[in-house]
Amino acid sequence: MGTFKIEGGHRLQGSIKPQGAKNEALQILCAVLLTPETVTIHNIPDIVDVNKLINLLSNLGVKVDQLGPNSYSFKADNINLNYLESEQFKIEGGSLRGSIMIVGPLLARFGRGYIPKPGGDKIGRRRLDTHFEGFINLGASFRYNREDHFYGVEAEKLKGTYMLLDEASVTGTANVVMAAVLAEGTTTIYNAACEPYLQQLCKMLNRMGAKISGIGSNMLVIEGVDSLKGTEHTMLPDMIEIGSWIGLAAMTKSELTIKGVSWDDLGQIPNVFRKLGITVEQQGDDIHIPAHTDGYQIQKFIDGSILTVADAPWPGFTPDLLSIVLVIATQAKGEVLIHQKMFESRLFFVDKLIDMGAKIILCDPHRATVIGHNFKSQLKATTMTSPDIRAGISLLIAALSAKGTSTIHNIEQIDRGYENIEQRLRSIGARIQRLDTN
């Protein structure tokens, strides 16, 4: 188990470039299974979850060539479907949440797709119903082995249809879209997710020869085609990492520039941070955060009531940044209610922040009220364990702002979502060291 040792309380300075988007990568990489032709992808983040998926695709028979840092080519012209029924696949597929998105492309192109119960963050129940109900609507038969938690879908030929998704699931929408592009006839998906990363997937599929309209809306219309060709694609910067660096700058009173953020794809993110009192300046396609030497004050609603920050489907605020918002609020002037609607276990890391001196009331599994210190009482260093990716980076930000030296264990969780994080943080002045405690 790896460990970070962090000497907090130091101001940072300089610029940092966000990695490619993790959540986009997990969709885009699975789409290479839809064609036997070469697909070249750039700006792939070098992180554990993505590397696991690339390894899984290779074991499935995809020819994978690394062209340079963060650039790969993929050619799925000789897929070994027997791998899907192997013990190795049950282990590898079960260790990664994103593995669920190979099912749609495999079902569309080869008539069958299997997956063990996917792993990933322990942040609460994450249903797969939207994925499989979509496949069933397209004409697939579904089976589930309860003994080894193994899912399967099969179909001789998928048929286009109208469907209303039970929730605007990003991965569910992506999976159903990838199945529908090779289905016979027209598929209409209502209550579709419309996040920028899903838009990226749809645009890439259209370049491959798919016929998808309504991109960016909650209704997608897909005219099925017989086959898809190869293409080249560059991923967006990771909006969650961008939000993390905004939070880091505010908490450490640092002046930072975040380079190449793709402003048009950030949605509500800048506005939510501004409501927390943080100055977010646009400089071309960069974000500049000046040093908040006098702190930052949380706004109230126009009737004077306490600000609530809640997650919602795009273009609402992403749930992946609520942990960051919560940490930022611990040193703000004012109060805020954090409402995490999607996952019932994501706020359970707040006990670590309370140990550091934060004033947080955990109202229930979904809501926490934070009373900010206004930097009058600095967080205190402590020893922590990272429970998931987003809580892990939030605890890291707290440690970098705290007085003294903190230790964070289980940093493999952070590595799942953040590329070369200690080197990048050291480049802007952070005092962080990786220790191997095995």
VENNORWO-V578109 format. One record per residue. N is the residue number from 1. SS is DSSP state (@ for helix, = for strand, . for the rest). PHI is phi in whole degrees, 0 to 359 (none if undefined). PSI is psi in radians with two decimals (* if undefined). Layout:
n:N ss:SS phi:PHI psi:PSI
n:N ss:SS phi:PHI psi:PSI
This chain:
n:1 ss:. phi:none psi:2.26
n:2 ss:= phi:275 psi:2.77
n:3 ss:= phi:219 psi:2.48
n:4 ss:= phi:256 psi:2.36
n:5 ss:= phi:250 psi:2.12
n:6 ss:= phi:235 psi:2.16
n:7 ss:= phi:265 psi:1.90
n:8 ss:. phi:271 psi:-3.14
n:9 ss:. phi:86 psi:0.19
n:10 ss:. phi:251 psi:2.46
n:11 ss:. phi:281 psi:2.55
n:12 ss:. phi:254 psi:2.91
n:13 ss:= phi:201 psi:2.41
n:14 ss:= phi:128 psi:-2.70
n:15 ss:= phi:232 psi:2.69
n:16 ss:= phi:218 psi:2.45
n:17 ss:= phi:253 psi:2.22
n:18 ss:. phi:291 psi:2.57
n:19 ss:. phi:288 psi:3.02
n:20 ss:= phi:295 psi:2.72
n:21 ss:. phi:287 psi:2.09
n:22 ss:@ phi:301 psi:-0.87
n:23 ss:@ phi:292 psi:-0.50
n:24 ss:@ phi:288 psi:-0.72
n:25 ss:@ phi:301 psi:-0.72
n:26 ss:@ phi:296 psi:-0.52
n:27 ss:@ phi:280 psi:-0.88
n:28 ss:@ phi:299 psi:-0.73
n:29 ss:@ phi:297 psi:-0.65
n:30 ss:@ phi:292 psi:-0.49
n:31 ss:@ phi:293 psi:-0.31
n:32 ss:@ phi:296 psi:-0.34
n:33 ss:@ phi:288 psi:-0.18
n:34 ss:@ phi:279 psi:-0.16
n:35 ss:. phi:219 psi:2.57
n:36 ss:. phi:278 psi:-0.09
n:37 ss:. phi:272 psi:2.93
n:38 ss:= phi:285 psi:2.33
n:39 ss:= phi:241 psi:2.15
n:40 ss:= phi:252 psi:2.27
n:41 ss:= phi:232 psi:2.32
n:42 ss:= phi:246 psi:2.80
n:43 ss:. phi:65 psi:0.61
n:44 ss:. phi:283 psi:2.18
n:45 ss:. phi:290 psi:2.41
n:46 ss:. phi:271 psi:1.35
n:47 ss:. phi:230 psi:2.85
n:48 ss:@ phi:301 psi:-0.86
n:49 ss:@ phi:298 psi:-0.72
n:50 ss:@ phi:290 psi:-0.73
n:51 ss:@ phi:296 psi:-0.62
n:52 ss:@ phi:298 psi:-0.72
n:53 ss:@ phi:292 psi:-0.71
n:54 ss:@ phi:299 psi:-0.72
n:55 ss:@ phi:296 psi:-0.70
n:56 ss:@ phi:297 psi:-0.77
n:57 ss:@ phi:298 psi:-0.69
n:58 ss:@ phi:297 psi:-0.76
n:59 ss:@ phi:293 psi:-0.41
n:60 ss:. phi:281 psi:-0.18
n:61 ss:. phi:113 psi:0.00
n:62 ss:. phi:288 psi:2.30
n:63 ss:= phi:281 psi:2.06
n:64 ss:= phi:245 psi:2.18
n:65 ss:= phi:233 psi:2.21
n:66 ss:= phi:274 psi:2.10
n:67 ss:= phi:270 psi:-0.33
n:68 ss:= phi:170 psi:-3.07
n:69 ss:. phi:303 psi:2.11
n:70 ss:. phi:69 psi:0.21
n:71 ss:= phi:235 psi:2.32
n:72 ss:= phi:221 psi:2.72
n:73 ss:= phi:244 psi:2.57
n:74 ss:= phi:228 psi:2.41
n:75 ss:= phi:221 psi:1.93
n:76 ss:. phi:259 psi:1.05
n:77 ss:. phi:260 psi:-0.01
n:78 ss:. phi:211 psi:1.22
n:79 ss:. phi:280 psi:2.36
n:80 ss:. phi:261 psi:1.61
n:81 ss:@ phi:291 psi:-0.35
n:82 ss:@ phi:296 psi:-0.45
n:83 ss:@ phi:301 psi:-0.53
n:84 ss:@ phi:295 psi:-0.35
n:85 ss:@ phi:253 psi:0.23
n:86 ss:. phi:269 psi:2.76
n:87 ss:@ phi:295 psi:-0.59
n:88 ss:@ phi:300 psi:-0.74
n:89 ss:@ phi:294 psi:-0.67
n:90 ss:@ phi:299 psi:-0.63
n:91 ss:@ phi:285 psi:-0.88
n:92 ss:@ phi:290 psi:-0.74
n:93 ss:@ phi:291 psi:-0.56
n:94 ss:@ phi:284 psi:-0.20
n:95 ss:. phi:267 psi:0.02
n:96 ss:. phi:221 psi:2.17
n:97 ss:@ phi:298 psi:-0.70
n:98 ss:@ phi:292 psi:-0.19
n:99 ss:@ phi:297 psi:-0.37
n:100 ss:@ phi:302 psi:-0.47
n:101 ss:@ phi:277 psi:0.08
n:102 ss:@ phi:279 psi:-0.28
n:103 ss:@ phi:293 psi:-0.81
n:104 ss:@ phi:301 psi:-0.90
n:105 ss:@ phi:298 psi:-0.72
n:106 ss:@ phi:294 psi:-0.74
n:107 ss:@ phi:298 psi:-0.75
n:108 ss:@ phi:294 psi:-0.73
n:109 ss:@ phi:268 psi:-0.60
n:110 ss:@ phi:244 psi:-0.07
n:111 ss:. phi:84 psi:0.05
n:112 ss:= phi:201 psi:2.57
n:113 ss:= phi:210 psi:2.38
n:114 ss:= phi:231 psi:2.70
n:115 ss:= phi:200 psi:2.36
n:116 ss:= phi:286 psi:2.87
n:117 ss:. phi:304 psi:2.06
n:118 ss:. phi:291 psi:2.61
n:119 ss:. phi:267 psi:-2.52
n:120 ss:. phi:116 psi:-2.68
n:121 ss:. phi:294 psi:2.53
n:122 ss:. phi:265 psi:1.24
n:123 ss:. phi:243 psi:0.20
n:124 ss:. phi:126 psi:3.09
n:125 ss:. phi:291 psi:2.32
n:126 ss:. phi:232 psi:1.76
n:127 ss:. phi:290 psi:2.64
n:128 ss:. phi:250 psi:0.09
n:129 ss:@ phi:303 psi:-0.72
n:130 ss:@ phi:300 psi:-0.71
n:131 ss:@ phi:299 psi:-0.97
n:132 ss:@ phi:284 psi:-0.56
n:133 ss:@ phi:296 psi:-0.63
n:134 ss:@ phi:296 psi:-0.78
n:135 ss:@ phi:297 psi:-0.72
n:136 ss:@ phi:297 psi:-0.70
n:137 ss:@ phi:300 psi:-0.55
n:138 ss:. phi:278 psi:0.00
n:139 ss:. phi:107 psi:0.12
n:140 ss:. phi:277 psi:2.61
n:141 ss:= phi:268 psi:2.54
n:142 ss:= phi:239 psi:2.45
n:143 ss:= phi:218 psi:2.66
n:144 ss:= phi:218 psi:2.14
n:145 ss:= phi:267 psi:1.88
n:146 ss:. phi:291 psi:-0.46
n:147 ss:. phi:294 psi:-0.79
n:148 ss:. phi:245 psi:0.28
n:149 ss:. phi:52 psi:0.93
n:150 ss:= phi:244 psi:2.20
n:151 ss:= phi:258 psi:2.60
n:152 ss:= phi:210 psi:2.52
n:153 ss:= phi:226 psi:2.50
n:154 ss:= phi:217 psi:2.59
n:155 ss:. phi:197 psi:2.40
n:156 ss:. phi:291 psi:-0.75
n:157 ss:. phi:206 psi:2.17
n:158 ss:. phi:286 psi:2.53
n:159 ss:= phi:242 psi:2.28
n:160 ss:. phi:298 psi:2.60
n:161 ss:. phi:200 psi:3.05
n:162 ss:= phi:265 psi:2.40
n:163 ss:= phi:215 psi:2.54
n:164 ss:= phi:249 psi:1.93
n:165 ss:. phi:293 psi:2.49
n:166 ss:. phi:288 psi:-0.36
n:167 ss:. phi:207 psi:2.72
n:168 ss:. phi:278 psi:1.07
n:169 ss:. phi:288 psi:2.26
n:170 ss:@ phi:292 psi:-0.90
n:171 ss:@ phi:291 psi:-0.61
n:172 ss:@ phi:296 psi:-0.79
n:173 ss:@ phi:299 psi:-0.80
n:174 ss:@ phi:301 psi:-0.76
n:175 ss:@ phi:296 psi:-0.77
n:176 ss:@ phi:291 psi:-0.67
n:177 ss:@ phi:300 psi:-0.80
n:178 ss:@ phi:294 psi:-0.51
n:179 ss:@ phi:286 psi:-0.68
n:180 ss:@ phi:286 psi:-0.41
n:181 ss:. phi:296 psi:-0.43
n:182 ss:. phi:252 psi:0.17
n:183 ss:. phi:284 psi:2.82
n:184 ss:= phi:274 psi:2.12
n:185 ss:. phi:96 psi:-2.85
n:186 ss:= phi:254 psi:2.34
n:187 ss:= phi:246 psi:2.29
n:188 ss:= phi:245 psi:2.16
n:189 ss:= phi:247 psi:1.94
n:190 ss:= phi:257 psi:2.62
n:191 ss:. phi:65 psi:0.58
n:192 ss:. phi:286 psi:2.57
n:193 ss:. phi:293 psi:2.65
n:194 ss:. phi:225 psi:0.43
n:195 ss:. phi:304 psi:2.67
n:196 ss:@ phi:306 psi:-0.62
n:197 ss:@ phi:292 psi:-0.61
n:198 ss:@ phi:290 psi:-0.64
n:199 ss:@ phi:299 psi:-0.71
n:200 ss:@ phi:301 psi:-0.77
n:201 ss:@ phi:299 psi:-0.81
n:202 ss:@ phi:296 psi:-0.70
n:203 ss:@ phi:294 psi:-0.69
n:204 ss:@ phi:296 psi:-0.78
n:205 ss:@ phi:298 psi:-0.66
n:206 ss:@ phi:296 psi:-0.66
n:207 ss:@ phi:294 psi:-0.44
n:208 ss:. phi:278 psi:-0.10
n:209 ss:. phi:114 psi:0.00
n:210 ss:. phi:289 psi:2.87
n:211 ss:= phi:234 psi:1.52
n:212 ss:= phi:244 psi:2.22
n:213 ss:= phi:238 psi:2.84
n:214 ss:. phi:86 psi:0.26
n:215 ss:. phi:299 psi:2.26
n:216 ss:. phi:97 psi:-0.14
n:217 ss:. phi:251 psi:3.12
n:218 ss:. phi:265 psi:0.23
n:219 ss:= phi:230 psi:1.99
n:220 ss:= phi:254 psi:2.36
n:221 ss:= phi:243 psi:2.18
n:222 ss:= phi:236 psi:2.03
n:223 ss:= phi:269 psi:2.08
n:224 ss:. phi:294 psi:2.54
n:225 ss:. phi:236 psi:2.91
n:226 ss:. phi:283 psi:-0.58
n:227 ss:. phi:201 psi:2.84
n:228 ss:. phi:238 psi:2.72
n:229 ss:. phi:249 psi:3.12
n:230 ss:. phi:283 psi:2.98
n:231 ss:= phi:197 psi:-3.13
n:232 ss:= phi:233 psi:2.46
n:233 ss:= phi:214 psi:2.47
n:234 ss:= phi:240 psi:2.27
n:235 ss:. phi:279 psi:2.65
n:236 ss:. phi:290 psi:2.78
n:237 ss:= phi:294 psi:2.68
n:238 ss:. phi:281 psi:1.97
n:239 ss:@ phi:294 psi:-0.49
n:240 ss:@ phi:289 psi:-0.68
n:241 ss:@ phi:293 psi:-0.67
n:242 ss:@ phi:301 psi:-0.81
n:243 ss:@ phi:297 psi:-0.61
n:244 ss:@ phi:297 psi:-0.73
n:245 ss:@ phi:288 psi:-0.56
n:246 ss:@ phi:299 psi:-0.82
n:247 ss:@ phi:297 psi:-0.69
n:248 ss:@ phi:298 psi:-0.77
n:249 ss:@ phi:299 psi:-0.79
n:250 ss:@ phi:295 psi:-0.80
n:251 ss:@ phi:292 psi:-0.52
n:252 ss:. phi:260 psi:0.14
n:253 ss:. phi:53 psi:0.72
n:254 ss:. phi:255 psi:2.66
n:255 ss:= phi:264 psi:2.03
n:256 ss:= phi:227 psi:2.59
n:257 ss:= phi:242 psi:2.21
n:258 ss:= phi:258 psi:2.06
n:259 ss:= phi:270 psi:2.41
n:260 ss:. phi:58 psi:1.11
n:261 ss:. phi:266 psi:-0.11
n:262 ss:. phi:57 psi:1.18
n:263 ss:@ phi:310 psi:-0.69
n:264 ss:@ phi:295 psi:-0.27
n:265 ss:@ phi:252 psi:0.23
n:266 ss:. phi:268 psi:-0.25
n:267 ss:. phi:57 psi:-2.24
n:268 ss:. phi:280 psi:-0.14
n:269 ss:@ phi:304 psi:-0.92
n:270 ss:@ phi:301 psi:-0.69
n:271 ss:@ phi:295 psi:-0.69
n:272 ss:@ phi:296 psi:-0.75
n:273 ss:@ phi:295 psi:-0.61
n:274 ss:@ phi:295 psi:-0.61
n:275 ss:@ phi:295 psi:-0.43
n:276 ss:. phi:278 psi:-0.02
n:277 ss:. phi:95 psi:0.13
n:278 ss:. phi:271 psi:2.33
n:279 ss:. phi:279 psi:2.02
n:280 ss:. phi:243 psi:1.85
n:281 ss:= phi:257 psi:2.36
n:282 ss:= phi:269 psi:2.19
n:283 ss:= phi:233 psi:1.62
n:284 ss:. phi:65 psi:-2.13
n:285 ss:. phi:256 psi:0.32
n:286 ss:= phi:254 psi:2.83
n:287 ss:= phi:247 psi:2.27
n:288 ss:= phi:247 psi:2.22
n:289 ss:= phi:247 psi:1.92
n:290 ss:. phi:288 psi:2.82
n:291 ss:. phi:292 psi:2.14
n:292 ss:. phi:271 psi:1.20
n:293 ss:. phi:295 psi:-0.46
n:294 ss:. phi:260 psi:0.23
n:295 ss:. phi:83 psi:-2.90
n:296 ss:. phi:210 psi:2.48
n:297 ss:= phi:248 psi:2.28
n:298 ss:. phi:287 psi:2.31
n:299 ss:. phi:288 psi:2.81
n:300 ss:. phi:251 psi:2.87
n:301 ss:. phi:293 psi:2.83
n:302 ss:. phi:297 psi:-0.36
n:303 ss:. phi:270 psi:0.10
n:304 ss:. phi:89 psi:-0.01
n:305 ss:. phi:280 psi:2.86
n:306 ss:. phi:295 psi:2.43
n:307 ss:= phi:294 psi:2.39
n:308 ss:= phi:244 psi:2.27
n:309 ss:= phi:247 psi:2.06
n:310 ss:= phi:231 psi:2.68
n:311 ss:. phi:275 psi:2.73
n:312 ss:. phi:199 psi:2.74
n:313 ss:. phi:302 psi:2.60
n:314 ss:. phi:306 psi:2.37
n:315 ss:. phi:271 psi:0.40
n:316 ss:. phi:288 psi:-3.12
n:317 ss:. phi:282 psi:2.34
n:318 ss:. phi:291 psi:2.38
n:319 ss:@ phi:295 psi:-0.40
n:320 ss:@ phi:292 psi:-0.24
n:321 ss:@ phi:255 psi:-0.01
n:322 ss:@ phi:294 psi:-0.58
n:323 ss:@ phi:297 psi:-0.67
n:324 ss:@ phi:294 psi:-0.79
n:325 ss:@ phi:301 psi:-0.73
n:326 ss:@ phi:298 psi:-0.77
n:327 ss:@ phi:295 psi:-0.77
n:328 ss:@ phi:303 psi:-0.71
n:329 ss:@ phi:294 psi:-0.38
n:330 ss:. phi:296 psi:-0.40
n:331 ss:. phi:245 psi:0.17
n:332 ss:. phi:280 psi:2.94
n:333 ss:= phi:264 psi:2.01
n:334 ss:. phi:121 psi:-2.99
n:335 ss:= phi:231 psi:2.73
n:336 ss:= phi:209 psi:2.53
n:337 ss:= phi:258 psi:2.13
n:338 ss:= phi:263 psi:2.17
n:339 ss:= phi:240 psi:1.78
n:340 ss:. phi:267 psi:1.75
n:341 ss:. phi:278 psi:-0.49
n:342 ss:. phi:275 psi:-0.77
n:343 ss:. phi:239 psi:2.23
n:344 ss:. phi:278 psi:-0.09
n:345 ss:. phi:242 psi:0.10
n:346 ss:. phi:284 psi:-0.34
n:347 ss:. phi:265 psi:0.06
n:348 ss:. phi:285 psi:-0.01
n:349 ss:. phi:275 psi:-0.07
n:350 ss:@ phi:294 psi:-0.35
n:351 ss:@ phi:297 psi:-0.53
n:352 ss:@ phi:293 psi:-0.69
n:353 ss:@ phi:291 psi:-0.64
n:354 ss:@ phi:297 psi:-0.69
n:355 ss:@ phi:300 psi:-0.52
n:356 ss:. phi:277 psi:-0.08
n:357 ss:. phi:109 psi:0.07
n:358 ss:. phi:289 psi:2.62
n:359 ss:= phi:259 psi:1.71
n:360 ss:= phi:226 psi:2.34
n:361 ss:= phi:249 psi:1.98
n:362 ss:= phi:278 psi:1.82
n:363 ss:= phi:288 psi:-0.72
n:364 ss:= phi:193 psi:-3.12
n:365 ss:. phi:301 psi:-0.28
n:366 ss:. phi:249 psi:-0.20
n:367 ss:= phi:225 psi:2.45
n:368 ss:= phi:220 psi:2.39
n:369 ss:= phi:257 psi:2.27
n:370 ss:= phi:245 psi:2.22
n:371 ss:= phi:253 psi:1.98
n:372 ss:. phi:287 psi:2.59
n:373 ss:. phi:275 psi:-0.28
n:374 ss:. phi:56 psi:0.60
n:375 ss:. phi:62 psi:0.17
n:376 ss:. phi:282 psi:-0.34
n:377 ss:. phi:226 psi:1.84
n:378 ss:. phi:288 psi:2.49
n:379 ss:. phi:300 psi:2.60
n:380 ss:= phi:255 psi:2.50
n:381 ss:. phi:296 psi:2.62
n:382 ss:. phi:202 psi:-3.13
n:383 ss:= phi:253 psi:2.27
n:384 ss:= phi:224 psi:2.93
n:385 ss:= phi:231 psi:2.30
n:386 ss:. phi:282 psi:2.07
n:387 ss:. phi:276 psi:-0.50
n:388 ss:. phi:203 psi:3.10
n:389 ss:@ phi:301 psi:-0.96
n:390 ss:@ phi:287 psi:-0.68
n:391 ss:@ phi:295 psi:-0.62
n:392 ss:@ phi:299 psi:-0.82
n:393 ss:@ phi:291 psi:-0.56
n:394 ss:@ phi:294 psi:-0.74
n:395 ss:@ phi:294 psi:-0.62
n:396 ss:@ phi:296 psi:-0.74
n:397 ss:@ phi:297 psi:-0.74
n:398 ss:@ phi:299 psi:-0.73
n:399 ss:@ phi:294 psi:-0.66
n:400 ss:@ phi:292 psi:-0.41
n:401 ss:@ phi:266 psi:-0.23
n:402 ss:. phi:280 psi:2.84
n:403 ss:= phi:272 psi:2.12
n:404 ss:. phi:106 psi:-2.94
n:405 ss:= phi:250 psi:2.13
n:406 ss:= phi:256 psi:2.76
n:407 ss:= phi:234 psi:2.29
n:408 ss:= phi:240 psi:2.09
n:409 ss:= phi:266 psi:2.96
n:410 ss:. phi:59 psi:0.73
n:411 ss:. phi:287 psi:-0.07
n:412 ss:@ phi:302 psi:-0.51
n:413 ss:@ phi:297 psi:-0.73
n:414 ss:@ phi:293 psi:-0.69
n:415 ss:@ phi:298 psi:-0.42
n:416 ss:. phi:296 psi:-0.44
n:417 ss:. phi:235 psi:-0.15
n:418 ss:. phi:230 psi:2.19
n:419 ss:. phi:276 psi:2.21
n:420 ss:. phi:44 psi:0.86
n:421 ss:@ phi:295 psi:-0.70
n:422 ss:@ phi:290 psi:-0.64
n:423 ss:@ phi:295 psi:-0.73
n:424 ss:@ phi:292 psi:-0.66
n:425 ss:@ phi:290 psi:-0.67
n:426 ss:@ phi:296 psi:-0.53
n:427 ss:. phi:294 psi:-0.34
n:428 ss:. phi:251 psi:0.22
n:429 ss:. phi:106 psi:0.05
n:430 ss:. phi:289 psi:2.55
n:431 ss:= phi:256 psi:1.59
n:432 ss:= phi:223 psi:2.42
n:433 ss:= phi:225 psi:2.38
n:434 ss:= phi:267 psi:2.25
n:435 ss:= phi:243 psi:2.47
n:436 ss:= phi:261 psi:1.95
n:437 ss:. phi:260 psi:0.21
n:438 ss:. phi:294 psi:*
